[in-house]
Amino acid sequence: MATTSALNTNELLFEEKPLYQPPLQELKQVIQSSLLKNFENVTVDVTSCPDLTASPYNLMDSGLCGSPSLLEAGGPPYLLPLVQREKLYNIKEMCQKVVGEGKILAVGAGAGPYPLRNSNCEGIYNMAVSADGKITNGSYTAKVSGKEESCVLEPIPDSEPRCALLLNLFVCRGEPGKVLKITCKKRTGKQNFIECIRQGLLEKYEDKCVGMGGLFLIKRGKVFQHVMRDFSKTPITSEPELNQWLKFYDMPATLNAVGTLITHENDLDLRLQHFHSFSTTNWGGHYHHDVTPETVEYEAYLNVAERVVRVDKPIETHKFGRD
């Protein structure tokens, strides 16, 4: 029987690499140019970060500045073909190891702490850690429930620091400062919002690795999102099998999506983009793309990361299950 306590953070392998940090003014031009290929109405500004604790943003700290870093733990190989239940991580401890003591904001996407729900679930992470180590959780799990297979969104309590299997976080001090504000309306191309940004960065900076993270809102329209069903009892070995196992929904606005994007795997077997959303209703899950191009409206606040930290990278890996 596998234990349900988190792995010892001090025994996990942490690998760190610096990232290329273009100036925000330069990123503004690059991202605006890329998004205009995919959306009819686009505005990108360098602005002082609004108070992200306020509605409609609802993060656990006000800003996205102060030692901005990307943290990736585990990965899909710990979920597929079959789950490795021992892969439970302590988010608070990992973040403290990445940015040191002091207050921390950690937002992003991962697998939820399955022992909390007695089921596999999505994790939508929105966690503040105070300077004295107290957790304030605005995080959620989303799971597939009942014969109707409805989506159930539930808050994660302050007493729960764990995630399972895989995790992509934007970690910072939660301080105010300059960020990119992006608004888009009416999608005209085929790329999703995050893929369009990431591809624009990749084309501009080529072999220089750029990473970003933060929050975007789906303010109008609907988006195609998945929620993982409970752990499969039979091996999942391909994208078609994976898509049979996942439960897909068209989820209506307003949704708040948190996560990360990076231009390259950087020899660290990284996930290139990963955002999960929560709402004030019962919707939440893994963002794929919008399904209402005529009416969709996005609003994002993103910051560029100084470095990426890879934790417990799988030794045996594969490339499916990363969309």
C-alpha positions as CSV (number, residue, x, y, z in Angstrom):
1,M,0.0,0.0,0.0
2,A,1.5,3.3,-1.1
3,T,1.8,6.0,1.6
4,T,-0.2,9.2,1.2
5,S,2.3,11.5,2.8
6,A,4.3,13.8,0.6
7,L,7.8,12.9,-0.6
8,N,10.7,14.3,1.4
9,T,11.4,17.6,-0.5
10,N,15.1,17.5,0.6
11,E,15.5,14.1,-1.1
12,L,14.1,15.3,-4.5
13,L,16.4,16.3,-7.3
14,F,16.2,20.1,-8.1
15,E,17.7,21.2,-11.4
16,E,17.9,24.9,-12.2
17,K,18.6,26.9,-15.4
18,P,18.5,30.7,-16.1
19,L,16.0,31.9,-18.6
20,Y,16.4,34.7,-21.1
21,Q,14.5,37.8,-19.9
22,P,13.6,40.2,-22.7
23,P,12.5,43.7,-21.5
24,L,8.7,44.0,-21.1
25,Q,8.5,46.7,-23.7
26,E,10.1,44.4,-26.2
27,L,7.9,41.5,-25.2
28,K,4.9,43.8,-25.7
29,Q,5.7,44.2,-29.3
30,V,6.5,40.6,-29.9
31,I,3.3,39.3,-28.3
32,Q,1.1,41.9,-29.8
33,S,2.4,41.1,-33.3
34,S,1.8,37.4,-32.8
35,L,-1.7,37.8,-31.3
36,L,-2.8,40.0,-34.2
37,K,-2.3,37.0,-36.5
38,N,-4.9,35.1,-34.4
39,F,-7.3,37.7,-33.0
40,E,-9.1,40.7,-34.5
41,N,-8.8,43.0,-31.5
42,V,-5.6,42.9,-29.5
43,T,-4.1,45.3,-26.9
44,V,-0.8,44.7,-25.1
45,D,0.5,47.1,-22.5
46,V,3.3,47.3,-19.9
47,T,1.4,48.4,-16.8
48,S,1.6,48.4,-13.1
49,C,0.0,45.2,-11.9
50,P,-3.5,45.7,-10.5
51,D,-4.3,44.3,-7.1
52,L,-4.9,40.7,-8.1
53,T,-6.5,39.8,-4.8
54,A,-9.5,41.9,-5.9
55,S,-12.4,40.6,-7.9
56,P,-12.5,39.4,-10.6
57,Y,-8.9,38.1,-10.3
58,N,-9.1,36.5,-6.9
59,L,-5.5,35.5,-6.4
60,M,-4.0,35.1,-3.0
61,D,-1.5,38.0,-3.3
62,S,-1.5,41.3,-5.1
63,G,1.3,41.1,-7.7
64,L,3.4,38.9,-10.0
65,C,6.8,40.4,-9.2
66,G,9.7,39.5,-6.9
67,S,12.0,36.6,-7.9
68,P,9.6,35.4,-10.7
69,S,10.4,31.7,-11.4
70,L,8.9,28.7,-13.1
71,L,8.7,25.4,-11.1
72,E,7.9,22.1,-12.7
73,A,7.6,19.0,-10.6
74,G,7.0,15.4,-11.8
75,G,5.3,15.0,-15.1
76,P,2.8,12.9,-17.2
77,P,5.1,9.8,-17.0
78,Y,4.0,9.5,-13.4
79,L,0.4,9.4,-14.4
80,L,0.6,7.5,-17.7
81,P,0.5,4.6,-18.6
82,L,-0.4,3.8,-15.0
83,V,-0.4,6.1,-11.9
84,Q,2.5,6.2,-9.5
85,R,0.6,7.0,-6.4
86,E,3.7,7.7,-4.3
87,K,4.4,10.9,-6.3
88,L,3.0,13.4,-3.9
89,Y,4.7,16.7,-3.5
90,N,4.7,19.4,-0.8
91,I,4.1,22.7,-2.7
92,K,5.0,25.0,0.1
93,E,8.4,23.3,0.8
94,M,9.3,23.2,-2.9
95,C,8.5,26.9,-3.4
96,Q,10.5,27.8,-0.3
97,K,13.4,25.9,-1.6
98,V,13.2,27.7,-5.0
99,V,12.8,31.3,-3.8
100,G,13.9,31.1,-0.2
101,E,12.3,32.2,3.0
102,G,9.8,35.1,2.9
103,K,6.4,35.5,1.5
104,I,5.5,33.6,-1.7
105,L,2.7,33.5,-4.3
106,A,2.4,30.2,-6.3
107,V,-0.1,29.9,-9.1
108,G,-0.5,27.2,-11.7
109,A,-1.7,23.9,-13.0
110,G,-1.2,20.3,-11.8
111,A,-2.8,17.2,-10.6
112,G,-4.8,17.6,-7.4
113,P,-4.0,15.9,-4.1
114,Y,-5.9,12.7,-4.7
115,P,-5.9,11.6,-1.0
116,L,-7.9,14.7,-0.1
117,R,-10.7,13.7,-2.5
118,N,-10.2,9.9,-2.5
119,S,-10.0,10.3,-6.3
120,N,-7.8,11.6,-9.1
121,C,-8.5,15.3,-9.8
122,E,-7.2,18.4,-11.4
123,G,-5.3,20.9,-9.3
124,I,-5.8,24.6,-9.8
125,Y,-3.2,26.2,-7.6
126,N,-3.5,29.7,-6.1
127,M,-1.5,29.6,-2.9
128,A,0.2,32.3,-0.7
129,V,2.8,31.4,1.9
130,S,3.4,34.1,4.5
131,A,6.9,35.0,5.8
132,D,6.3,32.9,8.9
133,G,5.2,29.9,6.7
134,K,1.4,30.1,7.0
135,I,-0.5,28.8,3.9
136,T,-3.5,30.7,2.6
137,N,-5.1,28.6,-0.1
138,G,-7.3,29.9,-2.9
139,S,-6.6,26.7,-4.7
140,Y,-9.3,24.2,-6.1
141,T,-9.7,20.7,-7.3
142,A,-11.9,19.8,-10.2
143,K,-13.2,16.2,-10.5
144,V,-15.6,14.1,-12.5
145,S,-18.5,13.1,-10.3
146,G,-21.4,10.7,-10.4
147,K,-23.2,8.9,-13.2
148,E,-23.9,12.2,-14.9
149,E,-20.1,12.9,-14.9
150,S,-20.6,16.4,-13.8
151,C,-17.7,18.7,-13.1
152,V,-17.3,19.4,-9.3
153,L,-15.1,22.3,-8.2
154,E,-14.1,22.2,-4.6
155,P,-11.7,24.5,-2.5
156,I,-8.5,23.1,-1.2
157,P,-8.2,23.9,2.6
158,D,-5.3,25.9,4.0
159,S,-4.1,22.8,5.8
160,E,-3.4,21.0,2.5
161,P,0.0,21.7,0.9
162,R,0.2,18.7,-1.4
163,C,-0.2,18.1,-5.1
164,A,0.2,14.8,-7.0
165,L,2.2,13.5,-10.0
166,L,2.8,16.7,-12.0
167,L,2.8,20.4,-11.4
168,N,3.6,23.7,-13.3
169,L,3.8,26.8,-11.1
170,F,4.7,30.4,-11.6
171,V,6.3,31.3,-8.2
172,C,7.1,34.9,-7.0
173,R,7.0,37.1,-4.0
174,G,3.6,38.4,-4.9
175,E,4.9,41.9,-5.0
176,P,3.6,44.8,-7.1
177,G,5.5,45.9,-10.2
178,K,5.3,46.1,-14.0
179,V,3.7,43.3,-15.9
180,L,2.2,42.7,-19.3
181,K,-1.6,43.3,-19.6
182,I,-3.0,41.6,-22.7
183,T,-6.6,41.8,-24.0
184,C,-7.9,39.9,-27.0
185,K,-11.3,39.6,-28.6
186,K,-12.7,37.7,-31.6
187,R,-10.4,34.9,-32.5
188,T,-9.7,34.6,-36.3
189,G,-6.9,32.0,-36.3
190,K,-6.6,28.4,-35.1
191,Q,-4.1,28.7,-32.3
192,N,-5.3,29.0,-28.7
193,F,-4.5,32.1,-26.7
194,I,-1.4,30.7,-24.9
195,E,-0.1,28.8,-27.9
196,C,-0.2,32.0,-29.9
197,I,1.9,33.9,-27.3
198,R,4.4,31.0,-27.0
199,Q,4.9,30.6,-30.7
200,G,5.5,34.3,-31.1
201,L,8.2,34.2,-28.4
202,L,9.7,31.1,-30.0
203,E,9.9,32.6,-33.5
204,K,11.4,35.9,-32.1
205,Y,14.0,34.5,-29.7
206,E,14.8,31.2,-31.4
207,D,17.3,29.2,-29.3
208,K,17.0,31.6,-26.3
209,C,14.6,30.1,-23.8
210,V,11.9,32.4,-22.5
211,G,9.4,31.5,-19.8
212,M,6.3,33.4,-18.5
213,G,3.4,32.8,-16.1
214,G,0.5,34.4,-14.4
215,L,-3.2,34.7,-14.9
216,F,-5.7,35.1,-17.7
217,L,-9.4,35.5,-17.6
218,I,-11.9,34.2,-20.1
219,K,-14.4,37.1,-19.7
220,R,-16.9,36.1,-22.4
221,G,-17.6,33.0,-24.4
222,K,-16.9,29.3,-23.7
223,V,-13.7,27.2,-23.6
224,F,-13.0,23.5,-24.2
225,Q,-11.5,22.1,-21.1
226,H,-10.9,18.6,-19.6
227,V,-11.1,17.1,-16.2
228,M,-9.3,13.8,-15.5
229,R,-11.5,10.9,-14.4
230,D,-10.3,8.7,-11.6
231,F,-7.1,6.8,-12.2
232,S,-7.3,4.3,-15.0
233,K,-7.1,0.7,-14.0
234,T,-5.7,-0.2,-17.4
235,P,-2.6,1.3,-19.1
236,I,-3.1,4.4,-21.2
237,T,-0.5,4.3,-23.9
238,S,-1.6,6.7,-26.7
239,E,-3.3,10.1,-27.2
240,P,-6.6,8.4,-28.4
241,E,-6.7,6.2,-25.3
242,L,-6.0,9.3,-23.2
243,N,-8.8,11.3,-24.8
244,Q,-11.2,8.5,-24.1
245,W,-10.2,8.6,-20.4
246,L,-10.4,12.4,-20.1
247,K,-13.8,14.0,-19.7
248,F,-14.2,17.1,-21.9
249,Y,-16.6,20.0,-21.3
250,D,-17.5,23.3,-22.9
251,M,-17.2,25.7,-19.9
252,P,-18.7,29.1,-19.8
253,A,-17.1,32.4,-18.8
254,T,-16.1,33.8,-16.4
255,L,-13.0,31.5,-15.8
256,N,-9.7,32.4,-14.2
257,A,-6.8,30.4,-15.6
258,V,-3.4,30.2,-13.9
259,G,-0.2,28.6,-15.2
260,T,3.0,28.8,-17.2
261,L,4.5,28.8,-20.7
262,I,8.0,28.3,-21.9
263,T,9.5,28.3,-25.4
264,H,11.8,25.2,-25.0
265,E,12.1,22.0,-23.0
266,N,15.6,23.3,-22.2
267,D,17.0,19.8,-21.8
268,L,14.8,19.4,-18.7
269,D,11.8,17.5,-20.3
270,L,9.6,20.5,-19.6
271,R,5.9,20.9,-20.4
272,L,5.7,23.9,-22.8
273,Q,2.4,25.3,-21.6
274,H,-0.1,24.4,-18.9
275,F,-3.0,26.4,-17.5
276,H,-5.9,25.4,-15.3
277,S,-8.9,27.5,-14.6
278,F,-11.3,28.1,-11.7
279,S,-14.6,29.9,-11.5
280,T,-17.1,31.3,-8.9
281,T,-19.5,28.6,-10.0
282,N,-18.8,24.8,-10.4
283,W,-16.6,24.9,-13.4
284,G,-12.8,24.3,-13.5
285,G,-10.3,22.3,-15.4
286,H,-7.5,22.2,-18.0
287,Y,-7.6,24.9,-20.7
288,H,-7.4,23.7,-24.3
289,H,-9.0,26.4,-26.5
290,D,-12.1,28.5,-26.8
291,V,-15.1,27.3,-28.8
292,T,-16.8,30.7,-29.4
293,P,-14.3,32.6,-31.6
294,E,-16.8,35.3,-32.4
295,T,-17.5,36.3,-28.8
296,V,-14.5,35.1,-26.8
297,E,-12.7,37.7,-24.7
298,Y,-9.4,37.3,-22.9
299,E,-7.7,39.5,-20.3
300,A,-4.2,38.4,-19.1
301,Y,-1.6,39.5,-16.6
302,L,1.8,37.8,-17.2
303,N,5.4,38.3,-16.1
304,V,8.6,37.0,-17.5
305,A,10.5,34.5,-15.4
306,E,14.2,34.7,-14.4
307,R,14.7,30.9,-14.2
308,V,13.2,27.5,-14.4
309,V,13.5,24.9,-11.6
310,R,12.9,21.3,-12.5
311,V,12.0,19.0,-9.6
312,D,11.9,15.1,-9.7
313,K,12.3,14.9,-13.5
314,P,11.1,11.5,-14.7
315,I,14.0,9.2,-15.7
316,E,11.7,7.3,-18.2
317,T,9.7,9.7,-20.2
318,H,7.2,10.0,-23.1
319,K,5.7,12.9,-25.0
320,F,1.9,12.3,-24.9
321,G,-0.5,13.8,-22.4
322,R,1.0,17.3,-22.6
323,D,-1.5,19.2,-24.7
